[in-house]
Amino acid sequence: MRVHPAAVAPLFVMALAACAHPAARGPQEITGWSNGGDHLWVNVHTCDGDPAAEAVEGEDTVTVTVTSTDSGWGPACVEDSLKVELDAPLDDRTVIDGVTGEEPPGIEG
């Protein structure tokens, strides 16, 4: 018995939909950062999630909150990286993750 490909396509699409989890947009934990002087490079595990960041600069700290769509992190994904502009160079100020309230890990290199 031969099955026409058009008859199988809807079943394949339904199977993919059942396996996929909905993407959630919201605050994401920073997985790494580096100092660029008057900007920061910030990474999050959101895999093409269109990240956006807000920096709140204080005298001793810079708090960065990243919002992105978490479409599911996996081995085929690459971290999202974004440039966060600062009003003044970072200098000795401490970077704080707006999600955890703690210092995120630095990026080596």
Secondary structure as UniProt FT lines:
FT   HELIX           5..19
FT   STRAND          24..28
FT   STRAND          30..35
FT   STRAND          39..44
FT   STRAND          52..57
FT   STRAND          61..70
FT   TURN            75..76
FT   STRAND          80..85
FT   TURN            91..92
FT   STRAND          94..97
FT   TURN            98..100
//
